[in-house]
Amino acid sequence: MKNRILVLCLVLAGMVGTGMAQTKAVKTAKRYLTQEKYSEAASLIDEAVVNPETSSMLDAWITRGKIYLAISRNPLLARDYANAADASMESFQKALQIDPSDKTRLLLRNDISGLAGIFYDNGARKFESQDFEAAVAEFEKSLQMSGMEGIYDTNCAFNIALCASNANMLDKAIEYYKVLVDAAYPLSNAYVGLADAYFRNGQKEEAASVIEDAVRNFPEEKSVYISASSVYLRMGYNEKASELLNSALTKWGDDASFQLFLGIAYENDKQYDKAEAAYLKALELNPDYPEAIYNTGAFYVNKGIRLKDEANALPLEEEAKYEELDAQSRDVFNKALPYLQKVMEAQPENINVMMTLRDVYMQLGQADKAKEWSDKIHALENAQ
């Protein structure tokens, strides 16, 4: 019996010894942290948190979180610990699972806030490098850390929505934009972003509804009208677009972009006289407006084609009417030329405009000019 008691005592002594060793490892890791010996600290603390004796020890997880937070802030060490910030987040979350009291939350407040900032900066770098999907992941971690403090970081949520939209993660973009819009986010770009995501996701009615809310909530923001009219035009809601643009022009009558969009809306709606007037007004306001120059030229090309098609559809006996429409089409094609040529001056390798010029000269019966542009097209294609 005495021998059994002796064996039991030896086993218990061994267990106590192991537990004390792990507790000592945590204390040593903390000391290494204060001495900025981060690699040594990380090695010790990683062993401690997987050991059954200290795996549920609050101090062990807090220490691990602080060690990896320090590593993630050190540019040289961070290269060797690619997941340092993730390890820190995991550790603080585990600590709060063990003890979710206000005392522990207060103790970790600055660390959690600092970690949220690290994830935010990581997201910003991913965004700048156009790795939008990775940026979403980093910004979501930042938002998660802020949430541990009871804070919903709306700027971070907007960044998630924006990056998700750029990554074509439309359901996620809608999810975050919608939270912001429902919470009356004070910036209009959340509404515009939500409308765009809805539209690209095939939810046209939802997109139109959000655009209406944007205009209603931000009636004095010019950018809202520009974005809203663009969304309407993409959806094919030309009448709504023209109504909105005419409303905008009562406030900003000297804005050439509104006139350009109005011309597009009218042309799409086959109100050709109004479209022509709007395009010309845009150029009157800004003679060097590239999009207005191109659209005006394209408008006259399309008008010339309509007249030509109308002439070709006439019965043979209506020769006089044919000659009249053919002459009108020639006049309109000639009107297009200066605008198309001006586009080419600014964009000398724009092959689409080259093709349009070639076709216009063919319609005008100027074979030499058509061949000249055809040769330029072939030369450009061969050079690519």
C-alpha positions, 0 to 999 in steps of 0.5 A: 500500500505504501508503494502505491501511495508513493507511486501516486505521489510521484505521478502527481509530482510529475503533473505538478512539475509539468504544469509549473513548467508551462506556467513558467514558459508563459512568464518567460514568454512575457519577459521575452516580449518586454525585451523585444525577443519576439521569436523566442517569445513566440516559440515558447507561447505557441507550445504553452497554448497547446499544452493541456496544462495551460491551453485554457489559461487566460494569461497565456492567450493574452500574452500570445496575442500581444506577442504576435501583435508586436511581430505584425508591427515589425516589418522585418519579423512580419516577413517570417511570420506571414500570419502574425496578425491572424494569430494575434486575432485568434489569441484575443478571441480565445482570451475573451471566450475564456473570460468575456468580462468587461475587465478583460475587454478593457485590458485588451482594448488598445491591443484590439484597436491596434490589431484592427488598424493593422488589418485595415492597413493590410486591406488598403495595401491590397486595394492599392495593388488591385487585389480586391478579393484579398482586400475584402478579407483583410477589411473584414478582419478589421471590422471583426476586431472593431466589433469586439469593442462594440464598434461598427466601423462604417468606413471599413464596411464601405471599403469592404463593399467597394472591394467586393464590388470590384472583385465581382463579389456582388452579394457581399457588396450588396450586403455591406452597402445595404447595412450602410444605407439602412443606417442612413450612411451620410455619404452618397457613394454608398447609395450609388455603389448599392445601385450599381451592385444591384444592377450588375446582379440583375436586380434592376428594380432594386437599383432604381429604388436606391437611385431614387433614394440617393437623389432624394437624400442628396438633392444638392450633390452634383455627383449623385445626379451624374451617377444616377443618370448613368445607372438609369442609362445603363438600365435602359430607363431613358425617360427617367434619365432625361427627367433626372437630367433636366432637373439637374440642368435647372441647378447646373445648367453650365455642366456639359456632362449633363447635356451629353447624358441628356443627348444619349437619353434622347437618342436612345429614346429616338427623340433625335432633334432633342438629342442633337440639340443636347450634344451641340449644347454640350460642345458649346459649353466645352468644345474640347469634351472628348466624349461629346465630340465622339457622340456628336460624330456618331450621332450624325453617322447613325442619322445618315445611315437611317436616311440611307436605309429609308432611301433604299427601302423606297419603291423604284418609282419614287426616284425623286424621293430617293434622290432627296433622301440620298442627298440628305444622308450625304449632308449628314455624313459630311457633318460627321466628318469633322467630329470623327477627325477631331477624335482621331487627332486625340486618339490616332490609334482608335481603330473603331473610329478609323473603321467608321471614317472608312465607311463614311467615305464609302457612303460618300463615294470617295473611294480614295479616302476610304482606301486611305483609311483602310490602309491605316487600319491594316497597318495598325492591325499588323503592328499589334 
